[in-house]
Amino acid sequence: MRAQEIIAAASERGLAALDERAGKALLAEYGVAVPRSIVVPGAVEAASAAELRFPVVVKVMSPDILHKSDAGGVCVGLGTATEVEQAIRDMMRTPTIAAARVEGFLVEEMAPQGQEIVVGAVRDPHFGPLLMVGLGGVFVEILADVSFRICPISRIDAEEMLDELKGAALLRGARGRKPVDRAAIIDVLLKMGGQDGLLMTHADHIAEADINPVIVSEHGAVAVDARFVLAK
């Protein structure tokens, strides 16, 4: 199975975590929607971005950089391949990136606007995988507005997790907002933590997962960032 190959390849390289592209490939294997993307070695190859639908985002890929935004390694809203090329050149001039081992640049289509959702997981030594969901932004960073369940979860569990969130009304379209595709969120939760989901299937290999954010609109959910820490 390709999912096993993705994890095995990282383990063979001695990596502690999957890079973003591998993490998204793992999600895609379980049916979680991710943006179309390519990886280019550097600015010279930026013309390859023309095969994507603009606007796009560019992210540096480096095992030495955990927080890409803080290092100046993320640039959004790029409208042409020329802008992609310039963004990569600018990134390579930032001190942190210039000093890091750079494995390439991830260029991917931007997701539609919507509500940010955080989906995470940790492997508890006694209970096994625990799945978490929360609203993005200040809701998770400041208010700690999250809900947990022991895996495997059922559809009812997923429904209850969303209902437990303090900001659940935002998903229903509070204060003039359009309601988001709640069924799409539940689908992501089941594909992550359901009986045959990613976390249960690879419980011995994944120590932590952080899918942040998942952008949920009226018409679906797209995981625009993904990080998986591998078990030692």
C-alpha positions in Angstrom: 0.0 0.0 0.0 1.3 3.4 -0.9 0.6 4.8 2.6 3.0 2.3 4.1 5.6 3.2 1.5 5.4 6.9 2.5 6.0 6.1 6.1 8.7 3.5 5.4 10.6 5.9 3.1 10.8 8.5 5.9 11.8 6.0 8.5 14.6 4.7 6.2 16.0 8.2 5.9 16.0 8.5 9.7 13.4 11.4 9.7 11.5 12.2 12.8 8.5 13.5 10.8 7.1 13.5 7.3 7.7 16.6 5.3 4.6 18.5 4.2 4.4 16.9 0.8 4.6 13.4 2.2 2.1 14.2 4.9 -0.4 15.4 2.3 0.2 12.4 0.1 -0.6 10.3 3.2 -3.8 12.2 3.7 -4.7 11.8 0.0 -4.3 8.0 0.3 -7.1 8.0 2.8 -9.4 10.3 0.8 -8.7 13.6 2.5 -8.7 16.4 -0.1 -5.4 18.3 -0.4 -4.4 21.0 -2.9 -2.8 20.2 -6.2 0.9 20.8 -6.0 4.3 20.4 -7.5 7.8 20.5 -5.9 10.5 22.5 -7.7 14.2 22.5 -6.8 14.6 26.2 -7.1 13.7 29.5 -8.8 15.0 28.4 -12.2 12.3 25.7 -12.4 9.5 27.9 -11.3 8.0 27.9 -14.8 6.6 24.4 -14.0 4.1 26.2 -11.7 2.2 27.2 -14.9 0.5 23.7 -14.9 -1.3 24.7 -11.6 -4.4 26.9 -11.2 -3.4 30.4 -9.9 -3.2 31.9 -7.4 -0.7 29.6 -5.7 1.3 29.5 -2.4 5.0 28.7 -2.2 6.5 27.0 0.9 10.1 26.1 1.6 10.9 22.4 2.3 13.6 21.9 4.8 14.2 19.4 7.7 15.9 22.3 9.5 12.8 24.6 9.5 9.9 23.6 11.6 7.9 26.8 11.4 8.0 27.9 7.8 6.1 31.2 8.3 8.4 32.4 11.1 11.4 31.7 8.8 9.9 33.7 5.9 9.4 30.4 4.0 5.7 30.9 3.0 4.4 33.3 0.3 0.7 33.3 -0.7 -1.4 34.8 -3.4 1.1 34.4 -6.3 -0.6 35.0 -9.6 2.0 34.0 -12.2 5.0 31.7 -12.6 7.2 34.8 -12.6 5.9 35.8 -9.2 6.7 32.2 -8.0 10.2 32.5 -9.3 10.7 35.9 -7.5 9.2 34.5 -4.2 11.7 31.6 -4.2 14.6 34.0 -4.9 13.5 36.2 -2.0 13.1 33.2 0.3 16.6 32.0 -0.4 18.0 35.4 0.7 16.4 35.2 4.2 19.1 34.2 6.8 17.3 31.2 8.2 16.6 29.6 4.9 20.0 30.5 3.5 21.6 28.6 6.4 19.2 25.6 6.2 19.2 22.4 4.1 16.6 23.1 1.5 15.1 20.1 -0.3 13.0 22.2 -2.7 9.9 24.4 -2.7 6.3 23.2 -2.5 4.1 25.1 -4.9 0.4 24.5 -4.5 -3.0 25.8 -5.5 -4.7 28.0 -2.8 -7.8 26.5 -1.2 -11.1 28.4 -1.4 -11.9 30.8 1.5 -13.7 29.3 4.4 -13.6 28.5 8.1 -10.3 27.2 9.5 -10.5 23.8 11.3 -7.7 22.1 13.2 -7.5 18.3 13.3 -4.9 16.7 15.4 -3.9 13.5 17.1 -1.5 12.0 19.7 -0.8 8.5 20.6 -1.4 7.8 24.3 0.6 5.0 25.7 -2.5 3.5 27.5 -5.4 4.4 25.2 -3.8 4.5 21.8 -4.6 7.2 19.2 -6.6 10.2 20.5 -8.3 12.5 17.9 -8.8 16.2 18.4 -10.8 18.8 16.5 -11.1 22.5 17.0 -11.8 25.8 15.3 -8.7 27.5 13.9 -7.2 30.9 14.8 -7.8 32.3 18.2 -10.3 29.6 19.1 -7.5 27.0 19.4 -4.6 29.3 20.2 -6.2 31.3 23.0 -9.5 29.8 23.9 -8.3 26.1 23.6 -11.7 25.4 22.0 -11.1 21.7 21.2 -12.8 18.3 21.6 -11.1 14.9 22.0 -12.1 11.3 21.5 -10.3 7.9 21.8 -10.0 6.2 18.4 -11.7 4.5 16.7 -14.5 7.1 16.5 -18.0 6.6 15.0 -20.0 9.0 13.0 -22.0 9.9 16.2 -18.7 10.6 18.0 -17.7 13.0 15.2 -21.0 14.8 15.4 -20.7 15.2 19.1 -17.1 16.5 18.8 -18.3 19.3 16.6 -21.3 20.0 18.9 -19.0 20.3 21.9 -17.0 23.2 20.4 -17.8 26.6 21.9 -17.6 28.2 18.5 -19.9 25.5 16.9 -22.4 28.2 15.9 -19.8 29.5 13.4 -20.0 26.3 11.4 -23.8 26.8 11.1 -23.4 30.3 9.7 -23.6 32.6 12.7 -23.4 36.4 12.4 -24.0 36.6 8.7 -21.5 33.9 7.8 -22.4 31.2 5.3 -22.7 27.7 6.8 -19.9 25.4 6.1 -20.0 21.8 4.8 -20.3 20.1 8.2 -20.5 16.7 6.6 -17.1 17.3 5.0 -15.6 17.9 8.4 -17.1 14.7 9.8 -15.8 12.8 6.8 -12.2 14.1 7.5 -12.6 13.0 11.2 -13.7 9.5 10.2 -11.0 9.2 7.6 -8.5 10.1 10.3 -9.8 8.4 13.4 -12.5 5.9 12.2 -12.2 2.1 12.4 -10.3 1.9 9.1 -8.9 5.4 9.3 -5.3 6.6 9.0 -4.6 6.7 12.8 -5.9 3.2 13.5 -4.2 1.6 10.5 -0.8 3.2 11.3 -1.2 3.4 15.1 2.3 1.9 15.6 4.0 4.4 13.3 2.4 7.8 14.0 3.1 9.5 17.3 1.4 12.8 16.5 -0.6 14.4 13.7 -1.3 18.1 13.1 -3.6 19.0 10.2 -3.7 22.8 10.6 -5.6 24.2 9.0 -8.3 22.4 7.2 -10.2 25.0 5.2 -13.9 24.2 5.2 -16.2 26.1 2.8 -19.8 25.5 1.7 -18.6 22.9 -0.8 -16.0 20.7 1.1 -12.9 20.6 3.2 -9.3 20.9 2.1 -6.2 20.1 4.2 -3.7 22.9 3.4 -1.0 21.9 5.9 -0.1 18.6 7.4 2.6 17.4 9.9 3.0 13.8 11.1 5.6 12.9 13.8 6.7 9.4 13.5 7.0 7.0 16.4 10.5 6.1 17.5 
